[in-house]
Amino acid sequence: MKSLGIEQDKWWRAPCALPWRVTLTVGAHMNQSAKNQTVKVQTAITPTREQNYSEWYQQVVKAADLAENSAVRGCMVIKPWGYAIWENIQRTLDKMFKVTGHKNAYFPLFIPLSFLEKEAAHVDGFAKECAVVTHHRLQMKDGKLVPTGKLDEPLIVRPTSETIIGASFAKWVESYRDLPLLINQWANVVRWEMRTRLFLRTTEFLWQEGHTAHATEAEAREETMKMLEVYADFAENWMAMPVIKGRKTDGERFPGAVDTFSIESMMQDRKALQAGTSHFLGQNFAKASEIKFLDQAGQLQHAWTTSWGVSTRLVGGLIMTHADDDGLIVPPRLAPTHFVILPITPKPETQDAVLEACHKLAARLSEISYAGRTIEVEVDTRDLRGGDKMWSWVKKGAPVRIEVGPRDLEQGVVSLSRRDRGVKEKESMTPDALVAGAVKLLEEIQSGMLAKAKAFRDANTKTIDDPKEFREFFTPKTAESENSPTEIHGGFASCRFAMDADAEAKLKNELGVTVRVVPMDDAKDPGPCILTGKPAERRVVFAKSY
Amino acid sequence: MKSLGIEQDKWWRAPCALPWRVTLTVGAHMNQSAKNQTVKVQTAITPTREQNYSEWYQQVVKAADLAENSAVRGCMVIKPWGYAIWENIQRTLDKMFKVTGHKNAYFPLFIPLSFLEKEAAHVDGFAKECAVVTHHRLQMKDGKLVPTGKLDEPLIVRPTSETIIGASFAKWVESYRDLPLLINQWANVVRWEMRTRLFLRTTEFLWQEGHTAHATEAEAREETMKMLEVYADFAENWMAMPVIKGRKTDGERFPGAVDTFSIESMMQDRKALQAGTSHFLGQNFAKASEIKFLDQAGQLQHAWTTSWGVSTRLVGGLIMTHADDDGLIVPPRLAPTHFVILPITPKPETQDAVLEACHKLAARLSEISYAGRTIEVEVDTRDLRGGDKMWSWVKKGAPVRIEVGPRDLEQGVVSLSRRDRGVKEKESMTPDALVAGAVKLLEEIQSGMLAKAKAFRDANTKTIDDPKEFREFFTPKTAESENSPTEIHGGFASCRFAMDADAEAKLKNELGVTVRVVPMDDAKDPGPCILTGKPAERRVVFAKSY
């Protein structure tokens, strides 16, 4: 887009404008009617973010070949490119969990009804949305297959595993010597959601759930915060997704927890996404599951437990943080493929030489270590038109595309395009220079993506003390184009709040706004509550959310 | 055990003796009553393999802390040491699948009843043992939580995914250009088994299932065999578990397949374990799921599909191939920990120096590459008696134990014990020599384990042409000790078979013996069928099995 003189990738610098509107600044010599006219730039994704944000999201998922809806209500199929991103998320987090002393294990998919009932708040939270197994065989009756073999006790497909893992912990823990118990599970879980959206909210999803037991409250609280830090570190340094860490208010707490903490990130429609949670469970679940230990003084005590999780929802967050109107942009550290090499072979007689050069370059790049693995390269030799091929990788969001054609070969160069720049921007360089600078280039793209996302969030976060301004901030403005269902509002509001649950519930009803977190890193800042005027100790983040 | 002059680890050399009996050869100067007397050797596992093979297996699983039964019928909890072995199996196979061009994806846990019905043989095979979800919420009624929200169509928890993946393939495949489609899924599956045993047969288990679609029968058949070879390669070179590759008879075929191939391994009770299967599905599932493509001539055709899988059952196979009466022995290439360093700290004043030496050695070993990762070392500083600590690692089967005490430190040596040798056997060496020879040592243990298992299998495999001898071979002999429920029979019988399904079914009823495979690597060897006397073309492997 640079060729048009439009800095499309700098839209986030304009805090209040719609981020994705491309306006051509025309010179004074042009006639009035052309002035301030919006130039329609052809994009790979229809509709654009501006036109219909929600539909844009679905189209990016489709165009990048990440996932699709299945025949089973609310369950998605994660396609290879989407699953490869999840595998990279998994591998990275798994290492971080192991470095912090956790071990993986696996617990049953099914939870007996009686287990779920043990923790009252917990069952309240999950009873309304769980898949129930009631039979264990099928039988042909009147030419129709029907369930038979009724179970004495129905089984719930796990929506989360506190109760079933608690039953094991109760067996494993006898004395203080068995503590802390630091376990993680990678698994699928099921929550019967009524409204689903690929990656963001699905009936079945993949996740990890950490479950730990400790001898003291202090240790369990320390663990809760440590894992929140791990999530924040991962989100910022691997996903290039800036997050705010903080505590949830009572209304947003995990069912059964004493304290829930989360990382919250701003999406491009300025709504918040809860990207990961870490719960301090106190002794609630230890009491429900009878996790007891003999302390050093020989006294029998209930353990203190925590749980923490992130899910395939992170892929949704990655998309909504980085994708643009041409499709996905994958942060290099999590990209399944870093460099895509596109052979340009217009003439059969130069084809072999071009392909050889491509594979040679791929081999050299593949030897380079990057982000805990080696650089992943794909030479795309598919039988497809060059333009379609190039665009397929733009839409998938591979960080770097390299074109190699006969003319490049003659000149001893290759042509490089970065996904974080305009699609038509190209740079020529020698293969040696490319190989030598490959890691630096990927890290530059990675840090650029984080900086861009951070600037967007900061530009759309406002400190507000005036209740009227607060209401205006969250009142949707109709998008500039007509018939656009995309609602634009202010973003994150940093306001004082007196932790009044009723006022919070009322706000949610009226404006669809909730307290996302009470940020941990902020100092106290006493003053009147934005909702009630009562004295408040600190500021919280108000936002609309997914 | 060498100190007793008993070569305990050579029991497998005696083809017909019970493998695990330890007999002391006494000199002529001893009195008659002591001669040929069985010496009771203290073992870590009670009962021994000889005393009660089935119970020995459960006790090894427990002593090695691999898994345990859960409160949910037939579902197991895989504990950290067991799960770490599975993770190593997973990582290794995943690489092998990717090298052969497969990509991972993820499909729904639930299968609509109507999908399962599409393939008649398939539904017959799985209808009797599947978990059925009929409701999607719970409600309090008379103080009791009951299922509510009945589903219009019941959902089956996947016992295998041919039908649900087929629905996606039908969408993904349009032309020959979309083929071959080479997909793998790592997932949990559920089969409502009546009799379960940890790892070997559980209601829920973890597995991978490869699903591929091809344009031609030849290509699909090639894929089927290629993946069988991958499994055989993995079993022999990573699990140190020798296998026989071959085709299943009609009676043992996967429900819906045209041809099923498997790898079969001999366990220490001489029974066969089917360790992996690869199915050529012909066009059966492509027709059921409407997987169609336009070929190069513009004709609409049904694709040819395959599926192949291995599961956590492999961990059971690993145990029954290698464990002894002291517990598990993990093949080094799959071991979660290769070297366990045990600090001997009898006196507080030498403790720091000993621990420092241990951690220094651990750091050096940890830098060495081995089997696609680095050597894993654990310095065991647990607050436990030295003997308990050492035995815990013997039972877990860590390949090498290193003891470092104050006296070793003075002499500049460490003391090394191999799990594949007698528990009391020790070797002194300098840390330098240990580090320099670490990889060689691990590979020596690995290849020794394969050789031992192969020798055991060969010693218990017999070519039989006489029907009477065949019956005797499979007739259980009571173990030498009284009251032993362990039945010992001959093992694998290589016999000619005329593929008579009735005779095979009768044999299964009478002796519990089936045709495990028609080996692929054997030449034709015509002669009379061992069961019917009719002309047969080749030999098959008859065995009892898990």
Interface residues (C-beta under 8 A of the other chain):
Chain A: E68 S70 A71 V72 C75 M76 V77 I78 K79 P80 Y83 A84 W86 E87 K103 N104 A105 Y106 F107 P108 L109 F110 I111 P112 L113 F115 L116 E117 V123 A127 K128 E129 C130 A131 V132 V133 T134 H135 H136 R137 L138 Q139 M140 L145 P147 G149 P154 L155 I156 V157 I164 A167 S168 K171 R177 I183 A187 N188 V190 W192 E204 L206 R382 D383
Chain B: E68 S70 A71 V72 C75 M76 V77 I78 K79 P80 Y83 A84 W86 E87 K103 N104 A105 Y106 F107 P108 L109 F110 I111 P112 L113 F115 L116 E117 V123 A127 K128 E129 C130 A131 V132 V133 T134 H135 H136 R137 L138 Q139 M140 L145 P147 G149 P154 L155 I156 V157 I164 A167 S168 K171 R177 I183 A187 N188 V190 W192 E204 L206 R382 D383
